Amino acid sequence: MTQTSPLKVWLERDGALLRLRLNRPKANIVDAAMIAALQAALDGHRADQGLRAVLLDSEGPHFSFGASVEEHVASRCAAMLAALHALIVTMVEFPLPILTAVRGQCLGGGLEVALAGGPIFAASDAQLGQPEMKLGVFAPAASCLLPYRVNQCDAEDLLFSGRSVTATEAQTMGLVQAVADDPASAAMAYFDAHLADKSAAALALALAAARGALRRDVKARLREVEALYLEQLMKTHDANEGLAAFLARRAPQWQHA
C-alpha cells in the first residue's frame, strides 16, 4: 500500500480497482492539499490498462466535514473554486465508474466530491448535506450536480435549507444507491459482482454514452455558477459576514444584502 498524505492510494483486484482514501481524520477537510492529491491520483491512473473502477472512501468515522472555510474567504475563494471545479470535471469525465463509500458526516465540498462520482454506498449513520446556506453562501458544484442525482424539488430542498439527510432518506430520494453496515465492503461487493468481469474499454464507452449530456452541462454550468459566486455572491455583505461569523464561532448578523 502506497500512502500519500492527505490521501491513501493503492490498487486492488490485480490492478482492476483503484482505491482512494481520504486520510485526514476526523474531518477529512476538502482543502487545497486534498483536492490536489485527488486530482493527481486520478490523473495518474486514468490510463491504467485493465482498470475497471475506482473506490473512494475515508479514514476515520466521517467521510468529510466539507471544504475549508478559511479557503472560502473572498481573498482565497477564486483559487479554491478553480481547483475544486477542475477536480469535479475530472471525476465527471473519468472513463471508469467511481464508487464512493460514506460514513458519518458527508457535507459541503465532501458531498460535492461524492456527487461527481457514481453510486454512493452509505453507512446507516451517514448524514449527507450541503450546509453552505447557513454560512450565507451557496454550493456551486452541488447546484450543478444534485439535479442529476435527485429530482429538482429535492435538490432545491438540500441546497436552500442547508439541512442534512440520513442515509435512508438519501436512498429514498435516489442520492444513495445502498445503505450498508460496511459501505466500503458493499461497494467492493458491487464491483466484484457487476464490474470486475467487464471490459474496461466497454465501460469507458458506456460512461461516455450515459454521461454525455451531464458532462457537457456540468462543465458549462460550473463556469456560470463560479462566476455567479465570485462576481456577485462574494460582493454581498452577508456572504462575507457568514464566513467571518463561522470562523469567529459567533452567530451571523445578516443585512439581507
Secondary structure as GFF3:
##gff-version 3
##sequence-region A 1 257
A	DSSP	beta_strand	2	4	.	.	.	ID=ss1
A	DSSP	beta_strand	7	12	.	.	.	ID=ss2
A	DSSP	beta_strand	17	22	.	.	.	ID=ss3
A	DSSP	alpha_helix	32	45	.	.	.	ID=ss4
A	DSSP	beta_strand	53	58	.	.	.	ID=ss5
A	DSSP	three_ten_helix	70	72	.	.	.	ID=ss6
A	DSSP	alpha_helix	77	92	.	.	.	ID=ss7
A	DSSP	beta_strand	98	102	.	.	.	ID=ss8
A	DSSP	beta_strand	105	107	.	.	.	ID=ss9
A	DSSP	alpha_helix	109	115	.	.	.	ID=ss10
A	DSSP	beta_strand	120	122	.	.	.	ID=ss11
A	DSSP	beta_strand	127	129	.	.	.	ID=ss12
A	DSSP	three_ten_helix	131	135	.	.	.	ID=ss13
A	DSSP	alpha_helix	140	149	.	.	.	ID=ss14
A	DSSP	alpha_helix	152	161	.	.	.	ID=ss15
A	DSSP	beta_strand	164	166	.	.	.	ID=ss16
A	DSSP	alpha_helix	167	172	.	.	.	ID=ss17
A	DSSP	beta_strand	178	179	.	.	.	ID=ss18
A	DSSP	alpha_helix	183	190	.	.	.	ID=ss19
A	DSSP	pi_helix	191	195	.	.	.	ID=ss20
A	DSSP	alpha_helix	200	210	.	.	.	ID=ss21
A	DSSP	alpha_helix	212	231	.	.	.	ID=ss22
A	DSSP	three_ten_helix	233	235	.	.	.	ID=ss23
A	DSSP	alpha_helix	237	248	.	.	.	ID=ss24
###
